[in-house]
Amino acid sequence: MNKIFAKAIAVSTLCFSISTPILAQETYTLDPMHTYVLWHIDHFGFSKPSGKWMADGTLSLDKEKMQDSKVNVTIKLDDLVTGIPKLDAHLKSKDFLDVAQFPTATFVSDKVDSEDNQKAKVQGKLTVHGVTKPVTLDVTFNKMGKSPITNKETVGFSAKTQLKRSDFGINAYLPGLGDNVNIEIEGEAYQ
C-alpha cells in the first residue's frame, strides 16, 4: 500500500512539474514608437552624418537568469530617415542598402553574458543586405516598471556596437566614406 501511495505522489509531482512553466521568461513587445537604431558614419573626414530606423520585435526577459533572455528584432530598411530626402533615397538605392531587394534587416540573439543586473553583452546574428554576421551589443538596462503612459509593465535599455559595412557587402565609396558604422540603440518594450 505504501509503495502504491509513493508512486501516486511521484506521478502527481511529475505531472505538476510538467504542467508548470519551467522558464521564468516573460515576453515583451518592442515599442516601435520608442525603439530605434541610430547610426553614424565618417563622411570623407569632413563630418559624421547619421540616420535612424524604428524597430519592431520581441524581448523574452528572464529576470532570474538574464543569460536566458532573448531578443528578436526586424528593421524595415525603407523607413530610413536622415532628415535629407535625397540622401535617404541614395542610401536606399543599389549603391548602399538596395531596399528593393533587401527590404529588412534582422537581429536574433543567441547568447547573453550578463555582467550584472545593469549591463550585458548580447551576442547574435545580424542579417543586412542578404549577409548574416555575428554581432555583439553592449547593453545597459535602464529601467523596469509600470509605464505612466500605457499602464503596462515596461523595460527600457540602451545599446551600442560598431559594424563594418563592407562585411555586409556594402562597399560604395570606400575608403573615403567610412567602413566603420557606429550604432546606438534605444529601446522600450512592454507586456
Stockholm file with secondary structure:
# STOCKHOLM 1.0

chainA/1-191         MNKIFAKAIAVSTLCFSISTPILAQETYTLDPMHTYVLWHIDHFGFSKPSGKWMADGTLSLDKEKMQDSKVNVTIKLDDLVTGIPKLDAHLKSKDFLDVAQFPTATFVSDKVDSEDNQKAKVQGKLTVHGVTKPVTLDVTFNKMGKSPITNKETVGFSAKTQLKRSDFGINAYLPGLGDNVNIEIEGEAYQ
#=GR chainA/1-191 SS CHHHHHHHHHHHHHHHHHHSCSCCEEEEEECTTTCEEEEEEEETTTBCCEEEEECEEEEEEESSCGGGCEEEEEEEGGGCBCSCHHHHHHHHSTTTTCTTTCCEEEEEEEEEEESSSSEEEEEEEEEETTEEEEEEEEEEEEEEEECTTTCSEEEEEEEEEEEEGGGGTCCTTTTTEEEEEEEEEEEEEEC
#=GC SS_cons         CHHHHHHHHHHHHHHHHHHSCSCCEEEEEECTTTCEEEEEEEETTTBCCEEEEECEEEEEEESSCGGGCEEEEEEEGGGCBCSCHHHHHHHHSTTTTCTTTCCEEEEEEEEEEESSSSEEEEEEEEEETTEEEEEEEEEEEEEEEECTTTCSEEEEEEEEEEEEGGGGTCCTTTTTEEEEEEEEEEEEEEC
//
